[in-house]
């Protein structure tokens, strides 16, 4: 993801049980320049990629909230189309 989106630098903080903790060190591009649906698409892509293999079921994102996008804990169920 860092290669695909260098504007959104990710840093692994830690892994605990079924949760991967990730820090976005500069959230300005994600939360202010990707429009209103861009952050959701990015976070969904990140969650699906990081939970693809292994025992991780949740991704906890830590970043400064701005206009769009919110920090918190996400899972694949957050992005199921209803």
Secondary structure, 3 states (H helix, E strand, C coil): CCCCCCCCCEEEEEEECCEEEEEECCCHHHHHCCHHHHHHHHHHHHHHHHCCCCCCCEEEEECCCCCCCCCEEECHHHHCCC
